[in-house]
Amino acid sequence: MGATFGMDDRSQKMLVMYLQGPCKGLAIIVEDTEADADLIDIDSVYSKQLLEQRRSINPERPIIVIS
């Protein structure tokens, strides 16, 4: 289970569809409080700040950087 950061609604919906389709539901997108990992869109204007923020909030949680 992962929470997304730096994605617009369209990108997030496409990721959800990909996880449900080709990935056969092996992962799901959830709210931050329920997530086991953070997914950060590195192409976001605020990606550097998001990465630093997520590291400081949850230093033990894995971060997956996507483009």
mmCIF file of the N, C-alpha and C atoms, coordinates in Angstrom:
data_MODEL
# 
_entry.id   MODEL 
# 
loop_
_atom_site.group_PDB 
_atom_site.id 
_atom_site.type_symbol 
_atom_site.label_atom_id 
_atom_site.label_alt_id 
_atom_site.label_comp_id 
_atom_site.label_asym_id 
_atom_site.label_entity_id 
_atom_site.label_seq_id 
_atom_site.pdbx_PDB_ins_code 
_atom_site.Cartn_x 
_atom_site.Cartn_y 
_atom_site.Cartn_z 
_atom_site.occupancy 
_atom_site.B_iso_or_equiv 
_atom_site.pdbx_formal_charge 
_atom_site.auth_seq_id 
_atom_site.auth_comp_id 
_atom_site.auth_asym_id 
_atom_site.auth_atom_id 
_atom_site.pdbx_PDB_model_num 
ATOM 1   N N  . MET A 1 1  ? 0.847  -1.175 0.000   1.00 0.00 ? 1  MET A N  1 
ATOM 2   C CA . MET A 1 1  ? 0.000  0.000  0.000   1.00 0.00 ? 1  MET A CA 1 
ATOM 3   C C  . MET A 1 1  ? 0.890  1.234  0.000   1.00 0.00 ? 1  MET A C  1 
ATOM 4   N N  . GLY A 1 2  ? 0.545  2.173  -0.842  1.00 0.00 ? 2  GLY A N  1 
ATOM 5   C CA . GLY A 1 2  ? 1.365  3.369  -0.954  1.00 0.00 ? 2  GLY A CA 1 
ATOM 6   C C  . GLY A 1 2  ? 0.523  4.623  -1.062  1.00 0.00 ? 2  GLY A C  1 
ATOM 7   N N  . ALA A 1 3  ? 1.114  5.735  -0.644  1.00 0.00 ? 3  ALA A N  1 
ATOM 8   C CA . ALA A 1 3  ? 0.491  7.047  -0.758  1.00 0.00 ? 3  ALA A CA 1 
ATOM 9   C C  . ALA A 1 3  ? 1.257  7.840  -1.807  1.00 0.00 ? 3  ALA A C  1 
ATOM 10  N N  . THR A 1 4  ? 0.556  8.602  -2.624  1.00 0.00 ? 4  THR A N  1 
ATOM 11  C CA . THR A 1 4  ? 1.203  9.362  -3.690  1.00 0.00 ? 4  THR A CA 1 
ATOM 12  C C  . THR A 1 4  ? 1.379  10.825 -3.291  1.00 0.00 ? 4  THR A C  1 
ATOM 13  N N  . PHE A 1 5  ? 2.469  11.405 -3.802  1.00 0.00 ? 5  PHE A N  1 
ATOM 14  C CA . PHE A 1 5  ? 2.769  12.808 -3.544  1.00 0.00 ? 5  PHE A CA 1 
ATOM 15  C C  . PHE A 1 5  ? 3.309  13.426 -4.823  1.00 0.00 ? 5  PHE A C  1 
ATOM 16  N N  . GLY A 1 6  ? 2.853  14.636 -5.141  1.00 0.00 ? 6  GLY A N  1 
ATOM 17  C CA . GLY A 1 6  ? 3.322  15.351 -6.317  1.00 0.00 ? 6  GLY A CA 1 
ATOM 18  C C  . GLY A 1 6  ? 2.628  14.966 -7.606  1.00 0.00 ? 6  GLY A C  1 
ATOM 19  N N  . MET A 1 7  ? 1.560  14.192 -7.522  1.00 0.00 ? 7  MET A N  1 
ATOM 20  C CA . MET A 1 7  ? 0.832  13.772 -8.731  1.00 0.00 ? 7  MET A CA 1 
ATOM 21  C C  . MET A 1 7  ? -0.472 14.536 -8.847  1.00 0.00 ? 7  MET A C  1 
ATOM 22  N N  . ASP A 1 8  ? -0.811 14.894 -10.079 1.00 0.00 ? 8  ASP A N  1 
ATOM 23  C CA . ASP A 1 8  ? -2.130 15.477 -10.293 1.00 0.00 ? 8  ASP A CA 1 
ATOM 24  C C  . ASP A 1 8  ? -3.163 14.341 -10.330 1.00 0.00 ? 8  ASP A C  1 
ATOM 25  N N  . ASP A 1 9  ? -4.422 14.689 -10.333 1.00 0.00 ? 9  ASP A N  1 
ATOM 26  C CA . ASP A 1 9  ? -5.498 13.688 -10.293 1.00 0.00 ? 9  ASP A CA 1 
ATOM 27  C C  . ASP A 1 9  ? -5.416 12.701 -11.452 1.00 0.00 ? 9  ASP A C  1 
ATOM 28  N N  . ARG A 1 10 ? -5.121 13.207 -12.637 1.00 0.00 ? 10 ARG A N  1 
ATOM 29  C CA . ARG A 1 10 ? -5.056 12.339 -13.822 1.00 0.00 ? 10 ARG A CA 1 
ATOM 30  C C  . ARG A 1 10 ? -3.944 11.298 -13.680 1.00 0.00 ? 10 ARG A C  1 
ATOM 31  N N  . SER A 1 11 ? -2.778 11.734 -13.260 1.00 0.00 ? 11 SER A N  1 
ATOM 32  C CA . SER A 1 11 ? -1.648 10.810 -13.090 1.00 0.00 ? 11 SER A CA 1 
ATOM 33  C C  . SER A 1 11 ? -1.939 9.776  -12.016 1.00 0.00 ? 11 SER A C  1 
ATOM 34  N N  . GLN A 1 12 ? -2.560 10.226 -10.943 1.00 0.00 ? 12 GLN A N  1 
ATOM 35  C CA . GLN A 1 12 ? -2.887 9.303  -9.857  1.00 0.00 ? 12 GLN A CA 1 
ATOM 36  C C  . GLN A 1 12 ? -3.906 8.261  -10.320 1.00 0.00 ? 12 GLN A C  1 
ATOM 37  N N  . LYS A 1 13 ? -4.909 8.680  -11.091 1.00 0.00 ? 13 LYS A N  1 
ATOM 38  C CA . LYS A 1 13 ? -5.905 7.746  -11.609 1.00 0.00 ? 13 LYS A CA 1 
ATOM 39  C C  . LYS A 1 13 ? -5.278 6.734  -12.562 1.00 0.00 ? 13 LYS A C  1 
ATOM 40  N N  . MET A 1 14 ? -4.338 7.188  -13.398 1.00 0.00 ? 14 MET A N  1 
ATOM 41  C CA . MET A 1 14 ? -3.654 6.274  -14.308 1.00 0.00 ? 14 MET A CA 1 
ATOM 42  C C  . MET A 1 14 ? -2.826 5.246  -13.532 1.00 0.00 ? 14 MET A C  1 
ATOM 43  N N  . LEU A 1 15 ? -2.183 5.672  -12.463 1.00 0.00 ? 15 LEU A N  1 
ATOM 44  C CA . LEU A 1 15 ? -1.410 4.752  -11.635 1.00 0.00 ? 15 LEU A CA 1 
ATOM 45  C C  . LEU A 1 15 ? -2.319 3.726  -10.975 1.00 0.00 ? 15 LEU A C  1 
ATOM 46  N N  . VAL A 1 16 ? -3.448 4.169  -10.465 1.00 0.00 ? 16 VAL A N  1 
ATOM 47  C CA . VAL A 1 16 ? -4.415 3.255  -9.849  1.00 0.00 ? 16 VAL A CA 1 
ATOM 48  C C  . VAL A 1 16 ? -4.888 2.224  -10.871 1.00 0.00 ? 16 VAL A C  1 
ATOM 49  N N  . MET A 1 17 ? -5.200 2.677  -12.092 1.00 0.00 ? 17 MET A N  1 
ATOM 50  C CA . MET A 1 17 ? -5.648 1.747  -13.140 1.00 0.00 ? 17 MET A CA 1 
ATOM 51  C C  . MET A 1 17 ? -4.549 0.752  -13.494 1.00 0.00 ? 17 MET A C  1 
ATOM 52  N N  . TYR A 1 18 ? -3.321 1.203  -13.552 1.00 0.00 ? 18 TYR A N  1 
ATOM 53  C CA . TYR A 1 18 ? -2.193 0.311  -13.856 1.00 0.00 ? 18 TYR A CA 1 
ATOM 54  C C  . TYR A 1 18 ? -2.024 -0.743 -12.755 1.00 0.00 ? 18 TYR A C  1 
ATOM 55  N N  . LEU A 1 19 ? -2.137 -0.319 -11.517 1.00 0.00 ? 19 LEU A N  1 
ATOM 56  C CA . LEU A 1 19 ? -1.983 -1.263 -10.398 1.00 0.00 ? 19 LEU A CA 1 
ATOM 57  C C  . LEU A 1 19 ? -3.124 -2.276 -10.367 1.00 0.00 ? 19 LEU A C  1 
ATOM 58  N N  . GLN A 1 20 ? -4.323 -1.850 -10.752 1.00 0.00 ? 20 GLN A N  1 
ATOM 59  C CA . GLN A 1 20 ? -5.469 -2.760 -10.769 1.00 0.00 ? 20 GLN A CA 1 
ATOM 60  C C  . GLN A 1 20 ? -5.435 -3.691 -11.974 1.00 0.00 ? 20 GLN A C  1 
ATOM 61  N N  . GLY A 1 21 ? -4.949 -3.197 -13.106 1.00 0.00 ? 21 GLY A N  1 
ATOM 62  C CA . GLY A 1 21 ? -4.945 -3.975 -14.346 1.00 0.00 ? 21 GLY A CA 1 
ATOM 63  C C  . GLY A 1 21 ? -3.741 -4.881 -14.462 1.00 0.00 ? 21 GLY A C  1 
ATOM 64  N N  . PRO A 1 22 ? -2.687 -4.395 -15.133 1.00 0.00 ? 22 PRO A N  1 
ATOM 65  C CA . PRO A 1 22 ? -1.517 -5.240 -15.365 1.00 0.00 ? 22 PRO A CA 1 
ATOM 66  C C  . PRO A 1 22 ? -0.881 -5.794 -14.083 1.00 0.00 ? 22 PRO A C  1 
ATOM 67  N N  . CYS A 1 23 ? -0.945 -5.049 -13.006 1.00 0.00 ? 23 CYS A N  1 
ATOM 68  C CA . CYS A 1 23 ? -0.334 -5.515 -11.744 1.00 0.00 ? 23 CYS A CA 1 
ATOM 69  C C  . CYS A 1 23 ? -1.270 -6.418 -10.934 1.00 0.00 ? 23 CYS A C  1 
ATOM 70  N N  . LYS A 1 24 ? -2.500 -6.558 -11.406 1.00 0.00 ? 24 LYS A N  1 
ATOM 71  C CA . LYS A 1 24 ? -3.493 -7.449 -10.798 1.00 0.00 ? 24 LYS A CA 1 
ATOM 72  C C  . LYS A 1 24 ? -3.709 -7.194 -9.302  1.00 0.00 ? 24 LYS A C  1 
ATOM 73  N N  . GLY A 1 25 ? -3.669 -5.903 -8.923  1.00 0.00 ? 25 GLY A N  1 
ATOM 74  C CA . GLY A 1 25 ? -3.984 -5.534 -7.553  1.00 0.00 ? 25 GLY A CA 1 
ATOM 75  C C  . GLY A 1 25 ? -2.921 -5.869 -6.523  1.00 0.00 ? 25 GLY A C  1 
ATOM 76  N N  . LEU A 1 26 ? -1.689 -6.104 -6.970  1.00 0.00 ? 26 LEU A N  1 
ATOM 77  C CA . LEU A 1 26 ? -0.618 -6.422 -6.024  1.00 0.00 ? 26 LEU A CA 1 
ATOM 78  C C  . LEU A 1 26 ? -0.281 -5.258 -5.103  1.00 0.00 ? 26 LEU A C  1 
ATOM 79  N N  . ALA A 1 27 ? -0.625 -4.048 -5.524  1.00 0.00 ? 27 ALA A N  1 
ATOM 80  C CA . ALA A 1 27 ? -0.416 -2.851 -4.713  1.00 0.00 ? 27 ALA A CA 1 
ATOM 81  C C  . ALA A 1 27 ? -1.629 -1.949 -4.881  1.00 0.00 ? 27 ALA A C  1 
ATOM 82  N N  . ILE A 1 28 ? -1.890 -1.131 -3.879  1.00 0.00 ? 28 ILE A N  1 
ATOM 83  C CA . ILE A 1 28 ? -3.003 -0.186 -3.952  1.00 0.00 ? 28 ILE A CA 1 
ATOM 84  C C  . ILE A 1 28 ? -2.554 1.173  -3.428  1.00 0.00 ? 28 ILE A C  1 
ATOM 85  N N  . ILE A 1 29 ? -3.253 2.201  -3.869  1.00 0.00 ? 29 ILE A N  1 
ATOM 86  C CA . ILE A 1 29 ? -3.005 3.555  -3.402  1.00 0.00 ? 29 ILE A CA 1 
ATOM 87  C C  . ILE A 1 29 ? -3.960 3.828  -2.240  1.00 0.00 ? 29 ILE A C  1 
ATOM 88  N N  . VAL A 1 30 ? -3.393 4.316  -1.137  1.00 0.00 ? 30 VAL A N  1 
ATOM 89  C CA . VAL A 1 30 ? -4.181 4.588  0.069   1.00 0.00 ? 30 VAL A CA 1 
ATOM 90  C C  . VAL A 1 30 ? -3.823 5.967  0.601   1.00 0.00 ? 30 VAL A C  1 
ATOM 91  N N  . GLU A 1 31 ? -4.531 6.371  1.647   1.00 0.00 ? 31 GLU A N  1 
ATOM 92  C CA . GLU A 1 31 ? -4.223 7.631  2.320   1.00 0.00 ? 31 GLU A CA 1 
ATOM 93  C C  . GLU A 1 31 ? -2.874 7.515  3.038   1.00 0.00 ? 31 GLU A C  1 
ATOM 94  N N  . ASP A 1 32 ? -2.260 8.642  3.286   1.00 0.00 ? 32 ASP A N  1 
ATOM 95  C CA . ASP A 1 32 ? -0.950 8.694  3.922   1.00 0.00 ? 32 ASP A CA 1 
ATOM 96  C C  . ASP A 1 32 ? -0.897 7.920  5.242   1.00 0.00 ? 32 ASP A C  1 
ATOM 97  N N  . THR A 1 33 ? -1.949 8.006  6.029   1.00 0.00 ? 33 THR A N  1 
ATOM 98  C CA . THR A 1 33 ? -1.954 7.369  7.347   1.00 0.00 ? 33 THR A CA 1 
ATOM 99  C C  . THR A 1 33 ? -1.973 5.840  7.280   1.00 0.00 ? 33 THR A C  1 
ATOM 100 N N  . GLU A 1 34 ? -2.374 5.281  6.143   1.00 0.00 ? 34 GLU A N  1 
ATOM 101 C CA . GLU A 1 34 ? -2.460 3.827  5.985   1.00 0.00 ? 34 GLU A CA 1 
ATOM 102 C C  . GLU A 1 34 ? -1.316 3.248  5.154   1.00 0.00 ? 34 GLU A C  1 
ATOM 103 N N  . ALA A 1 35 ? -0.469 4.098  4.598   1.00 0.00 ? 35 ALA A N  1 
ATOM 104 C CA . ALA A 1 35 ? 0.540  3.667  3.623   1.00 0.00 ? 35 ALA A CA 1 
ATOM 105 C C  . ALA A 1 35 ? 1.731  2.967  4.268   1.00 0.00 ? 35 ALA A C  1 
ATOM 106 N N  . ASP A 1 36 ? 2.291  2.022  3.517   1.00 0.00 ? 36 ASP A N  1 
ATOM 107 C CA . ASP A 1 36 ? 3.531  1.350  3.889   1.00 0.00 ? 36 ASP A CA 1 
ATOM 108 C C  . ASP A 1 36 ? 4.723  1.983  3.179   1.00 0.00 ? 36 ASP A C  1 
ATOM 109 N N  . ALA A 1 37 ? 4.450  2.757  2.124   1.00 0.00 ? 37 ALA A N  1 
ATOM 110 C CA . ALA A 1 37 ? 5.495  3.412  1.339   1.00 0.00 ? 37 ALA A CA 1 
ATOM 111 C C  . ALA A 1 37 ? 4.950  4.704  0.742   1.00 0.00 ? 37 ALA A C  1 
ATOM 112 N N  . ASP A 1 38 ? 5.861  5.618  0.432   1.00 0.00 ? 38 ASP A N  1 
ATOM 113 C CA . ASP A 1 38 ? 5.497  6.862  -0.243  1.00 0.00 ? 38 ASP A CA 1 
ATOM 114 C C  . ASP A 1 38 ? 5.926  6.772  -1.698  1.00 0.00 ? 38 ASP A C  1 
ATOM 115 N N  . LEU A 1 39 ? 5.076  7.240  -2.610  1.00 0.00 ? 39 LEU A N  1 
ATOM 116 C CA . LEU A 1 39 ? 5.406  7.322  -4.026  1.00 0.00 ? 39 LEU A CA 1 
ATOM 117 C C  . LEU A 1 39 ? 5.460  8.795  -4.395  1.00 0.00 ? 39 LEU A C  1 
ATOM 118 N N  . ILE A 1 40 ? 6.624  9.259  -4.814  1.00 0.00 ? 40 ILE A N  1 
ATOM 119 C CA . ILE A 1 40 ? 6.799  10.670 -5.139  1.00 0.00 ? 40 ILE A CA 1 
ATOM 120 C C  . ILE A 1 40 ? 7.099  10.819 -6.626  1.00 0.00 ? 40 ILE A C  1 
ATOM 121 N N  . ASP A 1 41 ? 6.334  11.680 -7.292  1.00 0.00 ? 41 ASP A N  1 
ATOM 122 C CA . ASP A 1 41 ? 6.568  11.978 -8.700  1.00 0.00 ? 41 ASP A CA 1 
ATOM 123 C C  . ASP A 1 41 ? 7.732  12.957 -8.774  1.00 0.00 ? 41 ASP A C  1 
ATOM 124 N N  . ILE A 1 42 ? 8.885  12.495 -9.224  1.00 0.00 ? 42 ILE A N  1 
ATOM 125 C CA . ILE A 1 42 ? 10.093 13.307 -9.259  1.00 0.00 ? 42 ILE A CA 1 
ATOM 126 C C  . ILE A 1 42 ? 10.001 14.433 -10.292 1.00 0.00 ? 42 ILE A C  1 
ATOM 127 N N  . ASP A 1 43 ? 9.042  14.357 -11.208 1.00 0.00 ? 43 ASP A N  1 
ATOM 128 C CA . ASP A 1 43 ? 8.851  15.400 -12.211 1.00 0.00 ? 43 ASP A CA 1 
ATOM 129 C C  . ASP A 1 43 ? 8.030  16.577 -11.674 1.00 0.00 ? 43 ASP A C  1 
ATOM 130 N N  . SER A 1 44 ? 7.532  16.457 -10.465 1.00 0.00 ? 44 SER A N  1 
ATOM 131 C CA . SER A 1 44 ? 6.764  17.533 -9.843  1.00 0.00 ? 44 SER A CA 1 
ATOM 132 C C  . SER A 1 44 ? 7.668  18.738 -9.579  1.00 0.00 ? 44 SER A C  1 
ATOM 133 N N  . VAL A 1 45 ? 7.106  19.925 -9.690  1.00 0.00 ? 45 VAL A N  1 
ATOM 134 C CA . VAL A 1 45 ? 7.847  21.155 -9.412  1.00 0.00 ? 45 VAL A CA 1 
ATOM 135 C C  . VAL A 1 45 ? 8.382  21.142 -7.981  1.00 0.00 ? 45 VAL A C  1 
ATOM 136 N N  . TYR A 1 46 ? 7.634  20.530 -7.063  1.00 0.00 ? 46 TYR A N  1 
ATOM 137 C CA . TYR A 1 46 ? 7.990  20.526 -5.649  1.00 0.00 ? 46 TYR A CA 1 
ATOM 138 C C  . TYR A 1 46 ? 8.605  19.203 -5.192  1.00 0.00 ? 46 TYR A C  1 
ATOM 139 N N  . SER A 1 47 ? 9.140  18.414 -6.121  1.00 0.00 ? 47 SER A N  1 
ATOM 140 C CA . SER A 1 47 ? 9.625  17.076 -5.778  1.00 0.00 ? 47 SER A CA 1 
ATOM 141 C C  . SER A 1 47 ? 10.729 17.092 -4.724  1.00 0.00 ? 47 SER A C  1 
ATOM 142 N N  . LYS A 1 48 ? 11.650 18.017 -4.821  1.00 0.00 ? 48 LYS A N  1 
ATOM 143 C CA . LYS A 1 48 ? 12.745 18.081 -3.851  1.00 0.00 ? 48 LYS A CA 1 
ATOM 144 C C  . LYS A 1 48 ? 12.208 18.354 -2.441  1.00 0.00 ? 48 LYS A C  1 
ATOM 145 N N  . GLN A 1 49 ? 11.280 19.299 -2.341  1.00 0.00 ? 49 GLN A N  1 
ATOM 146 C CA . GLN A 1 49 ? 10.684 19.617 -1.048  1.00 0.00 ? 49 GLN A CA 1 
ATOM 147 C C  . GLN A 1 49 ? 9.854  18.441 -0.526  1.00 0.00 ? 49 GLN A C  1 
ATOM 148 N N  . LEU A 1 50 ? 9.112  17.783 -1.432  1.00 0.00 ? 50 LEU A N  1 
ATOM 149 C CA . LEU A 1 50 ? 8.310  16.626 -1.025  1.00 0.00 ? 50 LEU A CA 1 
ATOM 150 C C  . LEU A 1 50 ? 9.198  15.502 -0.495  1.00 0.00 ? 50 LEU A C  1 
ATOM 151 N N  . LEU A 1 51 ? 10.297 15.250 -1.171  1.00 0.00 ? 51 LEU A N  1 
ATOM 152 C CA . LEU A 1 51 ? 11.221 14.206 -0.751  1.00 0.00 ? 51 LEU A CA 1 
ATOM 153 C C  . LEU A 1 51 ? 11.787 14.505 0.635   1.00 0.00 ? 51 LEU A C  1 
ATOM 154 N N  . GLU A 1 52 ? 12.233 15.721 0.861   1.00 0.00 ? 52 GLU A N  1 
ATOM 155 C CA . GLU A 1 52 ? 12.757 16.113 2.171   1.00 0.00 ? 52 GLU A CA 1 
ATOM 156 C C  . GLU A 1 52 ? 11.678 16.044 3.240   1.00 0.00 ? 52 GLU A C  1 
ATOM 157 N N  . GLN A 1 53 ? 10.478 16.503 2.911   1.00 0.00 ? 53 GLN A N  1 
ATOM 158 C CA . GLN A 1 53 ? 9.367  16.486 3.864   1.00 0.00 ? 53 GLN A CA 1 
ATOM 159 C C  . GLN A 1 53 ? 9.004  15.067 4.260   1.00 0.00 ? 53 GLN A C  1 
ATOM 160 N N  . ARG A 1 54 ? 8.870  14.180 3.282   1.00 0.00 ? 54 ARG A N  1 
ATOM 161 C CA . ARG A 1 54 ? 8.481  12.799 3.578   1.00 0.00 ? 54 ARG A CA 1 
ATOM 162 C C  . ARG A 1 54 ? 9.559  12.082 4.382   1.00 0.00 ? 54 ARG A C  1 
ATOM 163 N N  . ARG A 1 55 ? 10.835 12.372 4.090   1.00 0.00 ? 55 ARG A N  1 
ATOM 164 C CA . ARG A 1 55 ? 11.932 11.780 4.862   1.00 0.00 ? 55 ARG A CA 1 
ATOM 165 C C  . ARG A 1 55 ? 11.890 12.221 6.317   1.00 0.00 ? 55 ARG A C  1 
ATOM 166 N N  . SER A 1 56 ? 11.555 13.486 6.546   1.00 0.00 ? 56 SER A N  1 
ATOM 167 C CA . SER A 1 56 ? 11.527 13.984 7.924   1.00 0.00 ? 56 SER A CA 1 
ATOM 168 C C  . SER A 1 56 ? 10.289 13.509 8.686   1.00 0.00 ? 56 SER A C  1 
ATOM 169 N N  . ILE A 1 57 ? 9.165  13.368 8.001   1.00 0.00 ? 57 ILE A N  1 
ATOM 170 C CA . ILE A 1 57 ? 7.929  12.927 8.658   1.00 0.00 ? 57 ILE A CA 1 
ATOM 171 C C  . ILE A 1 57 ? 7.987  11.453 9.012   1.00 0.00 ? 57 ILE A C  1 
ATOM 172 N N  . ASN A 1 58 ? 8.441  10.636 8.088   1.00 0.00 ? 58 ASN A N  1 
ATOM 173 C CA . ASN A 1 58 ? 8.488  9.180  8.269   1.00 0.00 ? 58 ASN A CA 1 
ATOM 174 C C  . ASN A 1 58 ? 9.844  8.639  7.817   1.00 0.00 ? 58 ASN A C  1 
ATOM 175 N N  . PRO A 1 59 ? 10.885 8.806  8.612   1.00 0.00 ? 59 PRO A N  1 
ATOM 176 C CA . PRO A 1 59 ? 12.219 8.404  8.155   1.00 0.00 ? 59 PRO A CA 1 
ATOM 177 C C  . PRO A 1 59 ? 12.383 6.892  7.912   1.00 0.00 ? 59 PRO A C  1 
ATOM 178 N N  . GLU A 1 60 ? 11.539 6.083  8.507   1.00 0.00 ? 60 GLU A N  1 
ATOM 179 C CA . GLU A 1 60 ? 11.633 4.634  8.344   1.00 0.00 ? 60 GLU A CA 1 
ATOM 180 C C  . GLU A 1 60 ? 10.834 4.098  7.147   1.00 0.00 ? 60 GLU A C  1 
ATOM 181 N N  . ARG A 1 61 ? 9.927  4.910  6.617   1.00 0.00 ? 61 ARG A N  1 
ATOM 182 C CA . ARG A 1 61 ? 9.074  4.467  5.524   1.00 0.00 ? 61 ARG A CA 1 
ATOM 183 C C  . ARG A 1 61 ? 9.818  4.518  4.194   1.00 0.00 ? 61 ARG A C  1 
ATOM 184 N N  . PRO A 1 62 ? 9.738  3.452  3.401   1.00 0.00 ? 62 PRO A N  1 
ATOM 185 C CA . PRO A 1 62 ? 10.390 3.469  2.075   1.00 0.00 ? 62 PRO A CA 1 
ATOM 186 C C  . PRO A 1 62 ? 9.753  4.533  1.162   1.00 0.00 ? 62 PRO A C  1 
ATOM 187 N N  . ILE A 1 63 ? 10.602 5.098  0.318   1.00 0.00 ? 63 ILE A N  1 
ATOM 188 C CA . ILE A 1 63 ? 10.159 6.092  -0.659  1.00 0.00 ? 63 ILE A CA 1 
ATOM 189 C C  . ILE A 1 63 ? 10.456 5.538  -2.052  1.00 0.00 ? 63 ILE A C  1 
ATOM 190 N N  . ILE A 1 64 ? 9.439  5.518  -2.890  1.00 0.00 ? 64 ILE A N  1 
ATOM 191 C CA . ILE A 1 64 ? 9.579  5.092  -4.279  1.00 0.00 ? 64 ILE A CA 1 
ATOM 192 C C  . ILE A 1 64 ? 9.472  6.338  -5.138  1.00 0.00 ? 64 ILE A C  1 
ATOM 193 N N  . VAL A 1 65 ? 10.529 6.642  -5.871  1.00 0.00 ? 65 VAL A N  1 
ATOM 194 C CA . VAL A 1 65 ? 10.549 7.811  -6.729  1.00 0.00 ? 65 VAL A CA 1 
ATOM 195 C C  . VAL A 1 65 ? 10.199 7.373  -8.144  1.00 0.00 ? 65 VAL A C  1 
ATOM 196 N N  . ILE A 1 66 ? 9.166  8.008  -8.704  1.00 0.00 ? 66 ILE A N  1 
ATOM 197 C CA . ILE A 1 66 ? 8.715  7.655  -10.048 1.00 0.00 ? 66 ILE A CA 1 
ATOM 198 C C  . ILE A 1 66 ? 8.774  8.888  -10.954 1.00 0.00 ? 66 ILE A C  1 
ATOM 199 N N  . SER A 1 67 ? 8.768  8.650  -12.235 1.00 0.00 ? 67 SER A N  1 
ATOM 200 C CA . SER A 1 67 ? 8.822  9.741  -13.197 1.00 0.00 ? 67 SER A CA 1 
ATOM 201 C C  . SER A 1 67 ? 7.741  9.550  -14.241 1.00 0.00 ? 67 SER A C  1 
# 
